[in-house]
């Protein structure tokens, strides 16, 4: 079965599918728990702690409120094709209303691999069938049925997934220095960094100044510049690649800030020395 690669199934509140014919990199804060299944190609997933990949036929559950970089890769003539089902907090709260909640765990894995199962394969095949027949977005009513089917199956098949989906607690106060040193390259706002470390914006800024002796924005800029310098000088990356990986969004701004800090341009690092 071939999913129509000209079609992008749009978000319908609970459900989203994505197809691509070229390598693409997306860096994002995962806003809700989401279940991703890869039909074709491969996706490389990088978090603050690890990098792994999902290949065709593999499925994983991603916990909400984590920073992830997705590199979507086609393989051969097959475009990258995957489907993602979002389990929003309102949906989960309603779903678990009449169900006993499992005992709360102190910690949860940020990514839960889901083992293949005939019932899950049937679910994803039915979604692929619909996508192969139409260019229209999957109707909300059908999307809701598929999301209910998916959560029922993964709760039955994986206890870790069940524990994660039934925990509605917000981020608690965590080690700020450890979190920032692992996640500084992600391009999110200061208020969002505060939220992910379990702090109000005012408390985040106060704690940050106490720990780092600098404001969050100035520290982030210098940390990203130092990392970009390392990538160019030690990893032989091109400045046009390093500035993105380090967390900058504008190359001109990156070049200007780099020169202000180091006294020379990023490109001069890799230029041969004239004798």
C-alpha positions, 0 to 999 in steps of 0.5 A: 500500500502506498500512502499519497506522498502529495498529501499532508494530513493536517492536525485535527485536534488529536491526530496528525500525519506527516510525509516528506521526500527530503531530509528534514530537521525539526527541533521542538518542544513536545507539547503533548504525549505523542505516539509515532509510528514510522511507515517508511524511511527513518527518523533520528531522535536527539534529546538532551541525553541520547540519540536513537532512531526509529525505522520503518515498522517501529513505534515509540511514545514520547512524553510531553514537555521535553525538548527533541530534535527530529531528523527525518530521513528517506531511504532509497526511493522511499520518502519518509512517511510516519503518523503521529497521534497526540494524547492531549491532557483534556483527552487523557483526563476524560479517558481516565475518568472512569478508570483506576489510575495506576500507582504514581511513579516518581519518574517516567522514561521520556521515550517509551519504545512500543513493541510490534503487535498485530493489533497495533499493526492493524491500527496503523494499516487502517490509518494508512489505508485512509491516507492512500485513498484521499487527500483530505484530512481525516475527519475528527470523528474518525481521528478520535476513534483511532486515538481511543483505539491506540491508547487502549492498545498501548496501555494493554501492551506496555505498563510504562506507557500506561503509567506515563499517560495517567500522570497529570502532574506538571513539571516539578522543580529540578536541577536548573544548572544540569537542565540548562547545560544539557538543553541550551541549544534548543531554541525556546523562550525564557518563560518556557525554560522556566516552566520546564524547570518547574519555576515561575519566570521570576524564580527562574531568573533569580535562581539563574543569576545565583547559579550562573552569575548572569542573565539567562539570555546573555548566558544562552548567547555565550554558551551557544557561541562557545558551542558553535566555536567547538563545532567549527574548530573541533568537529570541522563543521561549516559555520552554516551548519554549526550555528543551527546546531548551536541554537541560533536562528539567524546567521547574520546575528550569529556571525556578528555575535561570534565576532563580538565575543571572539574577535574574529569571524566563524569562517576564519577558523577554517580558513588556511593560514597564509604563510 
